[in-house]
Amino acid sequence: MPVAADSPKSRADSPPRSAAAWNREVSRFIAASGATTHSFGLGRLIGRLFALLYLTPEPLCLDQIAKKLKISKASASIAVRQLAALHAVHKVAEIEAAGRRDFYQAELSFGVILRKGLLPGLQKKLRSAGVQIDRTLSVSPSQADLQDVPAATSDHHKEICRRLRLARGLYQKVNALFSNPLLEHLL
């Protein structure tokens, strides 16, 4: 026989409606965070794990992270290391009763994550791209070299060089933006 919705048994067996809605939305937030990081090429687990730690006030160990996200401990460990490299997660002091396990918390300041984690990596990749653009342009054929080749080949080389110069201009602007002390001050 079904239990009436307002009976003491039905209220005791299920969490209050608001708690169920809250838990559902927290789960959706964690999943959406994974979708966001995936769209930036970082992988879903990175976003899910960061969101879990961000929304969990107390530190979590790898076992707890793995259980809550329904992943292996090895996957949790790899993702924690990736997030630590981005300064998005940090190890906290061990809790004595727990033994030798390491515990982790999310960095709550997105400015710190951007300033210490994401921007330095992006700047390094930009410098590498800038070096490659300059290297490619430095060996591009000169006008004299292109006089003895068919017009189509000459036009092709000129177009490639034009595009590389455009890319170099964009690189210089973006590099100047990321190197601006004002940006660091804002973050």
JOHUQUI-V544714 format. One record per residue. N is the residue number from 0. RES is the residue in one letter. PSI is psi in radians with two decimals (NA if undefined). D_FIRST is the distance of its C-alpha to the first C-alpha in Angstrom with 1 decimal. Layout:
n:N res:RES psi:PSI d_first:D_FIRST
n:N res:RES psi:PSI d_first:D_FIRST
//
This chain:
n:0 res:M psi:2.25 d_first:0.0
n:1 res:P psi:2.60 d_first:3.9
n:2 res:V psi:2.37 d_first:6.6
n:3 res:A psi:2.51 d_first:9.4
n:4 res:A psi:-0.52 d_first:12.4
n:5 res:D psi:0.20 d_first:14.7
n:6 res:S psi:2.70 d_first:12.9
n:7 res:P psi:-0.62 d_first:15.1
n:8 res:K psi:-0.78 d_first:12.7
n:9 res:S psi:-0.64 d_first:12.6
n:10 res:R psi:-0.61 d_first:16.3
n:11 res:A psi:-0.55 d_first:17.2
n:12 res:D psi:-0.42 d_first:15.7
n:13 res:S psi:2.60 d_first:17.4
n:14 res:P psi:2.73 d_first:21.0
n:15 res:P psi:2.65 d_first:22.0
n:16 res:R psi:-0.73 d_first:22.4
n:17 res:S psi:-0.64 d_first:26.2
n:18 res:A psi:-0.70 d_first:26.2
n:19 res:A psi:-0.74 d_first:24.3
n:20 res:A psi:-0.73 d_first:26.7
n:21 res:W psi:-0.88 d_first:29.6
n:22 res:N psi:-0.71 d_first:28.8
n:23 res:R psi:-0.77 d_first:28.4
n:24 res:E psi:-0.61 d_first:31.8
n:25 res:V psi:-0.77 d_first:33.5
n:26 res:S psi:-0.70 d_first:32.5
n:27 res:R psi:-0.68 d_first:33.8
n:28 res:F psi:-0.79 d_first:37.0
n:29 res:I psi:-0.76 d_first:37.5
n:30 res:A psi:-0.73 d_first:37.1
n:31 res:A psi:-0.63 d_first:39.4
n:32 res:S psi:-0.68 d_first:42.0
n:33 res:G psi:-0.72 d_first:42.1
n:34 res:A psi:-0.65 d_first:42.6
n:35 res:T psi:-0.86 d_first:45.4
n:36 res:T psi:-0.58 d_first:47.3
n:37 res:H psi:-0.71 d_first:46.9
n:38 res:S psi:-0.37 d_first:48.6
n:39 res:F psi:0.10 d_first:51.5
n:40 res:G psi:0.22 d_first:51.8
n:41 res:L psi:-0.19 d_first:50.5
n:42 res:G psi:2.58 d_first:47.3
n:43 res:R psi:-0.68 d_first:43.7
n:44 res:L psi:-0.63 d_first:43.3
n:45 res:I psi:-0.86 d_first:46.0
n:46 res:G psi:-0.71 d_first:44.3
n:47 res:R psi:-0.78 d_first:40.8
n:48 res:L psi:-0.76 d_first:42.3
n:49 res:F psi:-0.79 d_first:44.4
n:50 res:A psi:-0.72 d_first:41.6
n:51 res:L psi:-0.87 d_first:39.4
n:52 res:L psi:-0.63 d_first:42.3
n:53 res:Y psi:-0.65 d_first:43.2
n:54 res:L psi:0.04 d_first:39.7
n:55 res:T psi:1.90 d_first:39.5
n:56 res:P psi:-0.58 d_first:41.7
n:57 res:E psi:2.63 d_first:42.1
n:58 res:P psi:2.62 d_first:44.0
n:59 res:L psi:2.55 d_first:42.2
n:60 res:C psi:2.99 d_first:43.5
n:61 res:L psi:-0.67 d_first:43.4
n:62 res:D psi:-0.77 d_first:40.5
n:63 res:Q psi:-0.74 d_first:38.4
n:64 res:I psi:-0.83 d_first:39.5
n:65 res:A psi:-0.76 d_first:38.8
n:66 res:K psi:-0.80 d_first:35.3
n:67 res:K psi:-0.61 d_first:34.4
n:68 res:L psi:-0.08 d_first:36.0
n:69 res:K psi:0.92 d_first:34.9
n:70 res:I psi:3.01 d_first:38.5
n:71 res:S psi:2.76 d_first:41.0
n:72 res:K psi:-0.61 d_first:43.0
n:73 res:A psi:-0.76 d_first:46.1
n:74 res:S psi:-0.71 d_first:45.0
n:75 res:A psi:-0.75 d_first:44.2
n:76 res:S psi:-0.78 d_first:47.6
n:77 res:I psi:-0.79 d_first:49.5
n:78 res:A psi:-0.66 d_first:47.8
n:79 res:V psi:-0.75 d_first:48.5
n:80 res:R psi:-0.71 d_first:52.1
n:81 res:Q psi:-0.76 d_first:52.4
n:82 res:L psi:-0.63 d_first:51.0
n:83 res:A psi:-0.66 d_first:53.3
n:84 res:A psi:-0.47 d_first:56.2
n:85 res:L psi:0.09 d_first:55.3
n:86 res:H psi:0.48 d_first:55.1
n:87 res:A psi:-0.31 d_first:51.5
n:88 res:V psi:2.51 d_first:50.2
n:89 res:H psi:2.64 d_first:51.9
n:90 res:K psi:2.43 d_first:51.6
n:91 res:V psi:2.93 d_first:51.1
n:92 res:A psi:2.45 d_first:52.3
n:93 res:E psi:2.51 d_first:50.5
n:94 res:I psi:2.08 d_first:48.1
n:95 res:E psi:-0.73 d_first:49.6
n:96 res:A psi:-0.38 d_first:46.4
n:97 res:A psi:-0.15 d_first:45.4
n:98 res:G psi:-2.43 d_first:48.6
n:99 res:R psi:0.08 d_first:50.5
n:100 res:R psi:2.52 d_first:47.9
n:101 res:D psi:2.54 d_first:49.0
n:102 res:F psi:2.61 d_first:46.9
n:103 res:Y psi:2.59 d_first:47.2
n:104 res:Q psi:2.71 d_first:46.8
n:105 res:A psi:2.57 d_first:47.3
n:106 res:E psi:2.19 d_first:50.5
n:107 res:L psi:-0.28 d_first:49.5
n:108 res:S psi:1.93 d_first:52.7
n:109 res:F psi:-0.45 d_first:52.8
n:110 res:G psi:-0.74 d_first:56.6
n:111 res:V psi:-0.77 d_first:57.0
n:112 res:I psi:-0.78 d_first:55.1
n:113 res:L psi:-0.86 d_first:57.3
n:114 res:R psi:-0.75 d_first:60.6
n:115 res:K psi:-0.37 d_first:60.3
n:116 res:G psi:-1.05 d_first:58.0
n:117 res:L psi:-0.81 d_first:57.9
n:118 res:L psi:-0.78 d_first:61.3
n:119 res:P psi:-0.69 d_first:63.5
n:120 res:G psi:-0.72 d_first:61.8
n:121 res:L psi:-0.73 d_first:62.3
n:122 res:Q psi:-0.69 d_first:65.9
n:123 res:K psi:-0.76 d_first:66.6
n:124 res:K psi:-0.66 d_first:65.4
n:125 res:L psi:-0.77 d_first:67.3
n:126 res:R psi:-0.74 d_first:70.5
n:127 res:S psi:-0.76 d_first:70.1
n:128 res:A psi:-0.73 d_first:69.7
n:129 res:G psi:-0.73 d_first:72.7
n:130 res:V psi:-0.76 d_first:74.8
n:131 res:Q psi:-0.68 d_first:73.9
n:132 res:I psi:-0.87 d_first:74.8
n:133 res:D psi:-0.71 d_first:78.1
n:134 res:R psi:-0.77 d_first:78.8
n:135 res:T psi:-0.76 d_first:78.2
n:136 res:L psi:-0.56 d_first:80.3
n:137 res:S psi:-0.41 d_first:83.1
n:138 res:V psi:0.18 d_first:83.7
n:139 res:S psi:2.56 d_first:83.3
n:140 res:P psi:2.50 d_first:86.3
n:141 res:S psi:2.97 d_first:89.0
n:142 res:Q psi:-0.68 d_first:90.4
n:143 res:A psi:-0.70 d_first:93.5
n:144 res:D psi:-0.53 d_first:91.3
n:145 res:L psi:-0.07 d_first:89.6
n:146 res:Q psi:-0.56 d_first:92.8
n:147 res:D psi:0.16 d_first:93.3
n:148 res:V psi:2.77 d_first:89.8
n:149 res:P psi:2.64 d_first:88.5
n:150 res:A psi:-0.67 d_first:87.4
n:151 res:A psi:-0.71 d_first:83.8
n:152 res:T psi:-0.74 d_first:83.7
n:153 res:S psi:-0.80 d_first:85.4
n:154 res:D psi:-0.68 d_first:83.0
n:155 res:H psi:-0.83 d_first:80.0
n:156 res:H psi:-0.72 d_first:81.3
n:157 res:K psi:-0.72 d_first:82.0
n:158 res:E psi:-0.71 d_first:78.5
n:159 res:I psi:-0.78 d_first:76.9
n:160 res:C psi:-0.68 d_first:79.2
n:161 res:R psi:-0.78 d_first:78.2
n:162 res:R psi:-0.68 d_first:74.5
n:163 res:L psi:-0.67 d_first:75.2
n:164 res:R psi:-0.66 d_first:77.1
n:165 res:L psi:-0.78 d_first:74.3
n:166 res:A psi:-0.71 d_first:71.9
n:167 res:R psi:-0.71 d_first:74.3
n:168 res:G psi:-0.76 d_first:74.5
n:169 res:L psi:-0.76 d_first:70.7
n:170 res:Y psi:-0.80 d_first:70.7
n:171 res:Q psi:-0.69 d_first:73.3
n:172 res:K psi:-0.80 d_first:71.5
n:173 res:V psi:-0.71 d_first:68.1
n:174 res:N psi:-0.73 d_first:69.9
n:175 res:A psi:-0.68 d_first:71.7
n:176 res:L psi:-0.85 d_first:68.4
n:177 res:F psi:-0.41 d_first:66.7
n:178 res:S psi:-0.08 d_first:69.9
n:179 res:N psi:2.18 d_first:70.3
n:180 res:P psi:-0.44 d_first:70.1
n:181 res:L psi:-0.67 d_first:68.4
n:182 res:L psi:-0.80 d_first:65.3
n:183 res:E psi:-0.68 d_first:65.1
n:184 res:H psi:-0.68 d_first:65.6
n:185 res:L psi:-0.56 d_first:62.8
n:186 res:L psi:NA d_first:60.4
//
